[in-house]
Amino acid sequence: MTRTIEWNRNSVTLTLAIGMALALLLTSGLAAQQVSPDTKPQDLGEKEFVWDPEASPSGPVVVLVSLIEQRAYVYRNGILIGYCNVSTGKPGHETPTGVFTILQKDKDHVSSIYNAKMPYTERLTWSGICLHAGGLPGYPSSHGCIHLPLEFSQNLFELEHLGATVVIANENSGPKEAVHPSILLSPMLHEQRKKGPLADLAKFEWEPDRSPEGPVTVLLSSADRKIYVYRGGVEIGFAEIVLADPEQPLPEGVHTVLEGYSDQESPFDPGKKMHRWMSVSTGSGAAPGEEDESALASRIHIPPFFVSQIYDTLVPGTTLMITNRPATPETTSDSDFVIMATHPPEEASE
């Protein structure tokens, strides 16, 4: 009897030991180490990361993912507060480039396709591209998702809200702060726009009651010759635009409204200051410098009434996207550049 009890105890001990070993083995690929904010991104070890939220305690969040660097950067109110190594899509399952918003969040998500745990999932597309905790072997190894260190993904999950912006690009074109993206909201050219070829711009709609709440995204497409406004993923307005030199591409990029204001007065609300913006280039060329802004803005003619309505919707976190591609929900071009995603399909891939 004594031997039986001892054997049972030994069996339980062995089972617990094996279970702990398996748990350690399963989570070892996700374990990472937080290091000093003084550590440069290029000096990070394979599973090291920097997280310094006190560098910017509040403001809208933008995440930049560089496929070439295999690294993610987190900005809050235009200031870098964290970065880490990532693992993106392997050959045959490449991670798409583009400008995305957080569509869904699930702390304990399990993939219905691969039956795999995906902790701290933040969905970017309805076809299955997500940010989540995953293995970091030092090279692209996923089925298209962006794998993050476990603790880093938890921090990001708690920081971001639905509608936050994620930019995935081949290279890391670091953001710059701008007083405003004058391509759309230049106070210098407001009067000039009134004198532009606006007689042909009779077609526009503005119905904000379609979606009274939610994150605001403004999308300007040179291919469509239109500017669209979405709130909470629902289109609340659009206007036709006129482009001078339409054969010349616009500099593609994403611009996010930050907290705080500049010293310049608003052209649409006298007595108030202009918003501050963070701008990130998403095209092959760099975003225009200040000396090019006026010339660039003079190429684009938008109904002044429509611009003033857009201006009234601006809050920290509002995103303006400029693209030379057609703009349709979850559109991809031949180069597989995703512009945006709005409503989910009947069945979303996971």
C-alpha positions as CSV (number, residue, x, y, z in Angstrom):
1,M,0.0,0.0,0.0
2,T,2.8,2.4,0.9
3,R,4.6,1.7,-2.3
4,T,1.4,2.4,-4.2
5,I,1.0,5.8,-2.5
6,E,4.6,6.7,-3.1
7,W,4.3,5.7,-6.8
8,N,1.1,7.8,-7.1
9,R,2.9,10.8,-5.5
10,N,5.9,10.3,-7.8
11,S,3.5,10.1,-10.8
12,V,1.8,13.4,-9.8
13,T,5.1,15.1,-9.3
14,L,6.4,13.9,-12.6
15,T,3.2,15.0,-14.4
16,L,3.4,18.4,-12.8
17,A,7.1,18.7,-13.8
18,I,6.3,17.7,-17.4
19,G,3.4,20.2,-17.5
20,M,5.5,23.0,-16.2
21,A,8.3,22.1,-18.7
22,L,5.8,22.1,-21.6
23,A,4.3,25.4,-20.5
24,L,7.8,26.9,-20.3
25,L,8.6,25.5,-23.7
26,L,5.4,26.9,-25.2
27,T,5.9,30.4,-23.8
28,S,9.7,30.6,-24.2
29,G,9.2,31.8,-27.8
30,L,7.1,34.7,-26.6
31,A,9.3,35.8,-23.6
32,A,11.2,39.0,-24.1
33,Q,13.1,41.5,-22.0
34,Q,12.4,45.2,-21.5
35,V,15.5,47.3,-21.8
36,S,16.5,50.9,-21.2
37,P,14.9,53.7,-23.4
38,D,18.5,54.7,-24.2
39,T,18.8,51.5,-26.3
40,K,18.7,52.4,-30.0
41,P,16.3,50.3,-32.2
42,Q,19.2,48.9,-34.2
43,D,20.9,47.7,-31.0
44,L,17.9,45.7,-29.7
45,G,18.6,42.0,-29.0
46,E,16.4,39.5,-30.8
47,K,13.8,39.5,-28.0
48,E,14.4,42.9,-26.4
49,F,12.1,45.8,-26.5
50,V,11.7,49.4,-25.2
51,W,8.6,50.7,-23.6
52,D,8.5,54.2,-22.2
53,P,4.9,55.5,-22.0
54,E,5.9,58.4,-19.7
55,A,7.8,60.0,-22.5
56,S,4.3,61.0,-23.8
57,P,1.6,60.4,-21.2
58,S,-1.4,61.1,-23.5
59,G,-2.5,61.6,-27.1
60,P,-3.4,59.6,-30.2
61,V,-1.4,56.5,-30.9
62,V,0.2,55.6,-34.3
63,V,2.1,52.3,-34.9
64,L,4.6,52.0,-37.7
65,V,5.8,48.6,-38.8
66,S,8.9,48.3,-41.0
67,L,8.9,45.0,-43.0
68,I,12.6,45.4,-44.0
69,E,13.7,46.2,-40.5
70,Q,11.3,43.6,-38.9
71,R,10.6,46.2,-36.3
72,A,7.6,48.1,-34.9
73,Y,7.6,51.6,-33.5
74,V,4.8,53.1,-31.3
75,Y,4.2,56.9,-31.3
76,R,1.9,58.7,-28.9
77,N,1.1,62.3,-29.7
78,G,4.0,62.3,-32.2
79,I,6.6,61.0,-29.7
80,L,8.3,57.6,-29.8
81,I,7.3,55.7,-26.7
82,G,8.2,52.1,-27.6
83,Y,9.8,49.8,-30.2
84,C,10.5,46.1,-30.6
85,N,11.5,43.5,-33.1
86,V,8.7,41.7,-34.9
87,S,8.1,38.7,-37.2
88,T,5.9,39.3,-40.2
89,G,4.7,37.1,-43.0
90,K,6.9,34.5,-44.5
91,P,7.2,33.9,-48.3
92,G,3.8,32.9,-49.7
93,H,2.1,34.6,-46.7
94,E,3.5,38.1,-47.0
95,T,2.2,40.9,-44.7
96,P,0.5,43.5,-46.8
97,T,1.7,47.1,-46.7
98,G,-0.8,49.9,-46.2
99,V,-2.6,52.1,-43.8
100,F,-4.9,50.3,-41.4
101,T,-7.1,50.9,-38.4
102,I,-7.7,48.7,-35.4
103,L,-11.0,46.9,-36.2
104,Q,-11.4,44.5,-33.3
105,K,-9.6,43.6,-30.1
106,D,-9.5,40.2,-28.3
107,K,-7.1,39.5,-25.4
108,D,-7.7,35.7,-25.5
109,H,-8.2,35.1,-29.3
110,V,-7.8,31.7,-30.8
111,S,-7.4,31.4,-34.5
112,S,-10.3,29.5,-36.2
113,I,-8.0,28.7,-39.1
114,Y,-4.9,27.4,-37.3
115,N,-6.4,26.6,-33.9
116,A,-3.6,28.6,-32.4
117,K,-3.6,31.0,-29.5
118,M,-3.1,34.6,-30.5
119,P,-2.8,36.6,-27.2
120,Y,-3.7,40.3,-27.3
121,T,-5.0,40.3,-30.9
122,E,-5.7,43.6,-32.6
123,R,-7.4,43.0,-36.0
124,L,-6.2,45.1,-39.0
125,T,-8.1,43.4,-41.8
126,W,-11.2,41.1,-42.0
127,S,-9.2,38.7,-44.0
128,G,-7.0,37.8,-41.0
129,I,-4.1,40.2,-40.6
130,C,-3.6,41.1,-37.0
131,L,-1.1,42.4,-34.4
132,H,-0.6,39.8,-31.6
133,A,1.9,38.1,-29.4
134,G,3.8,35.4,-31.2
135,G,7.2,33.8,-31.9
136,L,10.2,35.9,-32.7
137,P,12.8,33.7,-34.5
138,G,14.6,36.7,-36.0
139,Y,13.1,36.5,-39.5
140,P,9.6,36.6,-41.2
141,S,7.8,33.5,-40.0
142,S,4.1,34.2,-39.7
143,H,1.1,33.6,-41.9
144,G,0.8,37.3,-42.5
145,C,0.2,38.7,-39.0
146,I,2.7,40.8,-37.1
147,H,4.1,38.9,-34.1
148,L,5.1,41.0,-31.1
149,P,6.8,40.2,-27.8
150,L,4.2,39.0,-25.3
151,E,4.7,41.9,-22.8
152,F,5.0,44.5,-25.5
153,S,1.8,43.3,-27.1
154,Q,0.0,43.5,-23.8
155,N,1.2,47.0,-23.3
156,L,0.1,48.0,-26.8
157,F,-3.3,46.2,-26.4
158,E,-4.0,48.3,-23.2
159,L,-2.8,51.5,-24.9
160,E,-4.6,51.4,-28.2
161,H,-8.3,51.9,-28.9
162,L,-10.5,50.8,-31.8
163,G,-9.8,53.0,-34.8
164,A,-6.1,53.7,-33.9
165,T,-3.8,53.9,-36.9
166,V,-1.3,51.3,-38.0
167,V,1.1,51.9,-40.9
168,I,2.9,48.9,-42.5
169,A,5.6,49.8,-45.0
170,N,8.7,48.2,-46.4
171,E,10.9,50.9,-45.0
172,N,10.7,53.0,-41.9
173,S,10.1,56.6,-43.1
174,G,10.0,58.2,-39.7
175,P,7.2,60.7,-38.9
176,K,7.6,64.4,-38.8
177,E,5.4,66.9,-37.0
178,A,3.6,69.4,-39.1
179,V,1.5,72.4,-38.3
180,H,-1.1,71.1,-40.7
181,P,-1.2,69.0,-43.9
182,S,-1.6,72.1,-46.1
183,I,-2.5,69.8,-49.0
184,L,-6.0,70.0,-47.5
185,L,-6.2,72.6,-44.8
186,S,-3.8,75.4,-45.7
187,P,-4.9,78.7,-44.2
188,M,-2.7,80.6,-46.7
189,L,-4.6,79.2,-49.7
190,H,-8.1,79.4,-48.3
191,E,-9.0,82.5,-50.2
192,Q,-7.1,81.3,-53.3
193,R,-9.3,78.1,-53.3
194,K,-12.4,80.2,-53.4
195,K,-11.1,81.6,-56.7
196,G,-10.2,78.2,-58.1
197,P,-12.3,76.1,-60.5
198,L,-15.0,75.4,-58.0
199,A,-18.0,76.0,-60.3
200,D,-17.7,72.4,-61.4
201,L,-17.7,71.0,-57.9
202,A,-21.5,70.9,-57.4
203,K,-21.4,67.2,-56.3
204,F,-20.8,66.7,-52.6
205,E,-22.7,65.2,-49.7
206,W,-22.4,65.8,-46.0
207,E,-24.6,63.7,-43.7
208,P,-22.9,63.5,-40.2
209,D,-26.0,62.0,-38.6
210,R,-25.2,58.7,-40.5
211,S,-22.7,58.1,-37.7
212,P,-22.7,60.6,-34.9
213,E,-19.8,59.0,-33.0
214,G,-16.6,57.2,-33.6
215,P,-13.0,57.8,-34.9
216,V,-12.8,60.1,-37.9
217,T,-10.9,59.2,-41.1
218,V,-10.5,61.5,-44.1
219,L,-9.4,59.8,-47.3
220,L,-8.3,61.8,-50.4
221,S,-7.9,59.7,-53.6
222,S,-6.4,61.4,-56.7
223,A,-7.5,58.3,-58.7
224,D,-11.1,58.9,-57.8
225,R,-10.9,62.7,-57.8
226,K,-12.7,62.6,-54.5
227,I,-12.3,63.1,-50.8
228,Y,-14.2,60.9,-48.4
229,V,-15.0,61.3,-44.7
230,Y,-15.7,58.3,-42.5
231,R,-16.8,58.3,-38.8
232,G,-16.9,55.0,-36.9
233,G,-16.3,53.2,-40.3
234,V,-19.4,54.8,-41.9
235,E,-19.1,57.3,-44.7
236,I,-20.7,60.6,-43.6
237,G,-19.6,62.7,-46.6
238,F,-17.7,63.0,-49.9
239,A,-16.9,65.7,-52.4
240,E,-15.5,65.7,-55.9
241,I,-12.2,67.6,-56.2
242,V,-10.3,69.2,-59.1
243,L,-6.5,68.5,-59.5
244,A,-4.1,70.7,-61.4
245,D,-1.5,68.6,-63.2
246,P,-3.5,65.4,-62.5
247,E,-0.8,63.2,-64.2
248,Q,1.6,64.2,-61.5
249,P,1.2,61.9,-58.4
250,L,0.4,63.3,-55.0
251,P,2.8,62.5,-52.2
252,E,1.1,59.6,-50.4
253,G,1.0,59.7,-46.6
254,V,-1.0,59.5,-43.4
255,H,-1.5,62.5,-41.2
256,T,-2.8,62.3,-37.6
257,V,-4.2,65.1,-35.5
258,L,-2.2,65.5,-32.2
259,E,-3.1,67.0,-28.9
260,G,-2.3,70.7,-28.6
261,Y,-2.3,73.6,-31.1
262,S,0.1,75.5,-33.2
263,D,0.7,79.3,-33.2
264,Q,-1.2,79.7,-36.4
265,E,-4.8,80.9,-36.4
266,S,-7.5,78.6,-37.9
267,P,-8.8,79.9,-41.2
268,F,-12.2,78.4,-40.5
269,D,-12.7,79.3,-36.8
270,P,-11.2,82.8,-36.2
271,G,-9.7,83.3,-32.7
272,K,-8.8,79.6,-32.5
273,K,-5.4,78.0,-33.3
274,M,-4.6,75.3,-35.9
275,H,-4.3,71.7,-34.8
276,R,-0.8,70.0,-34.7
277,W,-0.3,67.0,-37.0
278,M,2.1,64.1,-37.3
279,S,2.8,63.1,-40.9
280,V,4.2,59.8,-42.2
281,S,5.1,59.2,-45.9
282,T,3.7,55.9,-47.3
283,G,4.7,56.4,-50.9
284,S,8.1,56.0,-52.7
285,G,9.0,59.6,-52.1
286,A,9.4,61.6,-48.9
287,A,6.6,63.8,-47.6
288,P,6.9,67.3,-49.0
289,G,9.0,69.9,-47.2
290,E,7.5,73.2,-45.9
291,E,8.8,75.0,-49.0
292,D,6.8,72.7,-51.3
293,E,3.5,72.8,-49.3
294,S,2.1,75.9,-50.9
295,A,2.7,74.7,-54.4
296,L,1.3,71.3,-53.6
297,A,-1.8,72.7,-52.0
298,S,-2.5,75.0,-54.9
299,R,-3.0,71.9,-57.1
300,I,-6.0,70.7,-55.1
301,H,-9.4,72.4,-55.2
302,I,-12.0,71.3,-52.6
303,P,-15.4,73.0,-51.9
304,P,-14.7,75.5,-49.1
305,F,-17.9,74.5,-47.3
306,F,-16.9,70.9,-47.3
307,V,-13.4,71.7,-46.0
308,S,-15.0,73.7,-43.1
309,Q,-17.2,70.7,-42.2
310,I,-14.2,68.5,-42.1
311,Y,-12.4,71.0,-39.9
312,D,-15.2,70.9,-37.4
313,T,-14.9,67.1,-37.0
314,L,-11.1,67.2,-36.2
315,V,-10.2,65.8,-32.8
316,P,-6.9,64.3,-31.6
317,G,-6.6,60.9,-33.4
318,T,-8.4,62.0,-36.6
319,T,-6.5,60.6,-39.6
320,L,-6.1,62.0,-43.1
321,M,-4.9,59.6,-45.7
322,I,-3.7,60.7,-49.1
323,T,-3.4,58.1,-51.9
324,N,-3.0,57.9,-55.7
325,R,-5.0,54.6,-55.6
326,P,-8.8,54.1,-55.9
327,A,-10.5,54.2,-52.6
328,T,-12.9,51.4,-51.8
329,P,-13.5,49.5,-48.6
330,E,-10.5,47.3,-47.9
331,T,-9.1,48.1,-51.4
332,T,-5.8,46.6,-52.5
333,S,-3.9,47.7,-55.6
334,D,-1.7,45.5,-57.8
335,S,1.1,46.0,-55.3
336,D,-1.2,44.8,-52.5
337,F,-1.2,48.1,-50.7
338,V,-4.3,48.2,-48.4
339,I,-5.8,51.6,-48.1
340,M,-8.4,51.0,-45.4
341,A,-11.1,48.6,-44.1
342,T,-14.5,49.6,-42.8
343,H,-17.4,47.1,-42.3
344,P,-16.7,43.4,-41.7
345,P,-17.8,40.8,-44.3
346,E,-20.4,38.2,-43.2
347,E,-17.6,35.9,-42.1
348,A,-14.2,37.3,-41.1
349,S,-11.1,35.2,-41.3
350,E,-9.2,34.7,-38.1
